Structures are given as C-alpha cells and as structure tokens.
C-alpha cells in the first residue's frame, strides 16, 4: 500500500452517507437499511393489542338479551384482531425480509401507511366522542385505545422507513426466479382488505341497537 492509496469505502458506508449519489448506492448492491428495532416494537404492540382484545369475549357471551349487541360486537372484535395481526405481520416482514425489489416493497409499505393513517384518525375521533361513541356504549372500550396506539406507532415507523429510503432510485422490478421475491405482491392487498372489513364491521355496529323487548319478552307480566 502506497502513501497515496486510500482504503476502499464499504457499500454499507456509502449507503449510510446522506450525501452519497443514489446511483453509487444502487451500484453498491444495497437498497436501504430498514429500522429493524422499530418494526419489531410496532409488531409487538400490535400483537399485545390483539391479545388484549380477546378479553372482550367473556363480556360478549355473558350479556343478557336486553344488552346484547350480538353479532355486531363480535364482528368488530374479530375484524380488529385481524387488522392488528396484519399490522404485526407487515412489520415483522419489513424487519426480517431481505430487500429485493425497492419499488414493490415501498408500494406495500405505502399502502400500509395510508391504512394506518385512516385507522388512527378514525379512532382518535371515536375517543374524542367519549361515552357517546357506539363502541363505548357497546362495551368495547378496549378497541379504540389499542387500535389508535398500534396504528399510530405503525404510521410513524412506516413514515420513518419510507423517509430513509427516499434517496434510493425507484427502478422497475425485474423478473426474478426467486419465488420469495414475489411474496409482497401476493399478499400486499390483505392489510388494505382487512381495514375495509374493520370499517364495515364498525358501520354495522353503528346501525345495530340492543332490543329491549328481547329482555322483556320473558319477564313476568305486571299485575294491573
């Protein structure tokens, strides 16, 4: 090694340099470094939220006919659980799955970001309504805070991930013989479908009202 020679810069250092030319970063074989720890935290929060929602089932089954919101309340719990599991799956994939197609994967994370924004805004409004909201009147008081927390954290983590990837050039996905390379496109619409299902379940809950006559039908008739 001569005095004028410089050590070769590693691809990782080039990718981490905020002033690096995106073409050099792409040529180094590196896409972007996703925040693994943040994605795992978001996934853990979603899994904990999905577990806590199951505490509603004893309450749903033990209600009297007069106070029953069945089956609308059960549909909300199922839809909310499925949504939280999909959030956890997306963040686990983002943390552990190798980046192979930046364009396709950013589209997937972008759709999830929009879904998280919609859920966050919706449940922020529900919490602002207080006791007058249908979810609280139905006894599903765990749903708004758990989904608001999980969706907000997911939104922030996804926004940070996409912001760190802003300098990576968006090149079209090329055909790949690796079957795992097409995984994001196969199930990428599932989280969006689950959000639509959650909103439909919430709309059904809003249209459903307990029937007081169901409880009074079996009550003894009052004497005149």
C-alpha positions in Angstrom: 0.0 0.0 0.0 1.4 3.3 -1.0 1.1 6.6 0.9 -1.4 7.9 -1.7 -3.7 4.9 -1.7 -7.0 5.2 0.2 -8.9 2.3 1.8 -11.9 1.3 -0.2 -15.2 2.5 1.2 -17.6 -0.3 2.1 -21.1 -0.4 0.5 -22.6 0.0 3.9 -20.8 3.3 4.5 -21.8 4.5 1.1 -25.5 3.7 1.8 -25.4 5.4 5.1 -23.8 8.6 3.7 -26.7 11.1 3.3 -24.8 12.9 0.6 -24.0 9.8 -1.4 -25.1 9.7 -5.0 -28.1 7.3 -5.3 -26.5 5.8 -8.4 -23.5 4.8 -6.3 -25.7 3.4 -3.6 -27.6 1.3 -6.1 -24.4 0.1 -7.7 -23.1 -1.0 -4.3 -25.8 -3.6 -4.2 -27.5 -2.1 -1.2 -31.0 -0.7 -1.1 -31.9 0.8 2.3 -31.4 -0.1 5.9 -34.8 -0.5 7.5 -35.1 0.2 11.2 -35.4 -3.4 12.5 -35.9 -2.5 16.1 -38.7 0.0 15.4 -40.5 -2.5 13.2 -40.3 -5.2 15.9 -41.6 -2.7 18.5 -44.6 -1.9 16.3 -45.2 -5.6 15.7 -45.0 -6.4 19.4 -47.5 -3.6 20.2 -49.9 -4.9 17.6 -49.7 -8.5 19.0 -50.2 -7.3 22.5 -53.2 -5.3 21.4 -54.7 -8.3 19.6 -54.3 -10.4 22.7 -56.0 -7.8 25.0 -58.9 -7.6 22.6 -59.7 -11.2 23.4 -60.7 -10.2 26.9 -64.0 -8.9 25.4 -65.3 -12.4 24.6 -66.4 -13.3 28.2 -68.2 -10.0 28.3 -69.9 -10.5 25.0 -71.1 -14.1 25.9 -72.4 -13.1 29.3 -74.6 -10.2 28.3 -78.3 -10.5 28.7 -80.6 -10.4 25.7 -81.6 -6.8 26.6 -78.0 -5.6 26.5 -76.7 -7.8 23.6 -75.1 -6.2 20.6 -74.6 -9.6 19.0 -73.4 -10.3 16.3 -72.1 -6.8 15.6 -69.8 -6.6 18.6 -68.3 -10.0 17.8 -67.7 -8.9 14.2 -65.8 -5.8 15.5 -63.6 -7.8 17.8 -62.8 -10.3 15.0 -62.1 -7.6 12.4 -60.0 -5.5 14.9 -58.0 -8.6 15.8 -57.4 -9.5 12.2 -56.2 -5.9 11.5 -53.7 -5.9 14.4 -52.4 -9.3 13.3 -51.9 -7.9 9.8 -50.0 -4.9 11.2 -47.7 -7.2 13.1 -47.1 -9.3 10.0 -46.2 -6.3 7.9 -43.7 -5.0 10.4 -42.2 -8.5 11.0 -41.8 -8.8 7.3 -40.3 -5.3 7.0 -37.8 -6.1 9.8 -36.7 -9.5 8.7 -37.4 -9.9 4.9 -34.4 -9.0 2.7 -35.0 -6.0 0.4 -35.0 -7.3 -3.2 -37.4 -5.0 -5.0 -37.4 -1.5 -3.6 -40.3 -0.2 -5.8 -42.7 -3.0 -5.0 -41.8 -3.1 -1.3 -42.2 0.7 -0.9 -45.6 0.4 -2.5 -46.6 -2.2 0.0 -45.3 -0.1 2.9 -47.0 3.0 1.4 -50.4 1.2 1.3 -49.9 0.1 4.9 -49.0 3.7 5.9 -52.3 5.0 4.4 -54.3 2.3 6.2 -52.6 3.2 9.5 -53.4 6.9 8.9 -57.1 6.1 8.3 -57.4 3.9 11.4 -55.5 6.4 13.6 -57.8 9.3 12.5 -60.9 7.2 12.9 -60.2 6.0 16.4 -58.9 9.4 17.5 -62.4 10.8 16.6 -64.0 7.9 18.5 -62.0 8.6 21.6 -62.8 12.3 21.3 -66.6 11.5 21.2 -66.2 9.9 24.7 -69.1 8.0 26.2 -71.4 8.9 23.3 -69.5 6.7 20.8 -71.1 3.5 19.8 -68.0 1.4 20.7 -68.1 2.5 24.3 -71.9 2.1 24.5 -71.4 -1.4 23.2 -68.9 -2.1 25.9 -65.9 -2.5 23.5 -63.9 0.1 25.4 -60.5 -1.6 24.7 -60.9 -1.3 20.9 -60.3 2.5 20.4 -57.2 3.0 22.5 -55.5 -0.3 21.4 -56.1 0.3 17.7 -55.2 4.0 18.0 -51.9 3.1 19.7 -51.0 0.3 17.3 -51.9 2.3 14.2 -50.2 5.5 15.3 -46.9 3.7 16.1 -47.2 1.8 12.8 -47.7 5.1 10.9 -44.7 6.7 12.5 -42.4 3.7 11.9 -43.6 3.3 8.3 -43.1 7.0 7.6 -39.6 6.9 9.0 -38.8 3.8 6.9 -40.0 5.4 3.7 -38.2 8.6 4.5 -34.9 6.8 4.9 -35.5 5.2 1.5 -36.2 8.4 -0.3 -32.7 8.6 -1.9 -32.8 5.1 -3.3 -33.7 5.2 -7.0 -37.1 3.7 -8.0 -36.2 1.2 -10.7 -38.8 -1.2 -12.1 -38.9 -4.7 -10.7 -37.2 -7.1 -12.9 -38.2 -10.7 -13.3 -36.8 -13.0 -10.7 -36.6 -16.7 -10.4 -36.6 -16.4 -6.6 -40.1 -17.5 -5.5 -39.8 -15.4 -2.4 -39.2 -12.2 -4.4 -42.9 -12.1 -5.3 -44.2 -12.5 -1.7 -45.1 -8.8 -1.2 -47.2 -8.6 -4.3 -49.1 -11.8 -3.4 -50.4 -10.7 -0.1 -49.8 -6.9 -0.2 -53.5 -6.1 -0.5 -54.5 -8.2 2.5 -53.9 -5.4 5.1 -56.0 -3.0 3.0 -58.8 -5.5 2.7 -58.8 -6.0 6.5 -59.0 -2.3 7.1 -62.1 -2.2 4.8 -63.5 -5.1 6.7 -62.9 -3.3 10.0 -64.7 -0.2 8.8 -67.6 -2.3 7.6 -67.9 -4.0 11.0 -67.8 -0.7 12.8 -70.5 0.6 10.4 -72.6 -2.5 11.2 -72.2 -1.8 14.9 -73.3 1.7 14.5 -76.5 0.6 12.8 -77.2 -2.1 15.4 -79.0 -1.4 18.7 -79.9 -3.7 21.5 -83.5 -4.8 21.5 -85.1 -4.0 25.0 -88.1 -6.2 24.0 -85.9 -9.2 23.8 -85.2 -9.0 27.5 -88.8 -8.0 28.5 -90.4 -10.8 26.5 -89.5 -13.4 29.2 -90.2 -11.0 32.1 -93.4 -11.8 34.1 -96.3 -9.6 33.3 -97.1 -6.9 35.8 -100.3 -7.0 37.7 -102.8 -4.2 36.8 
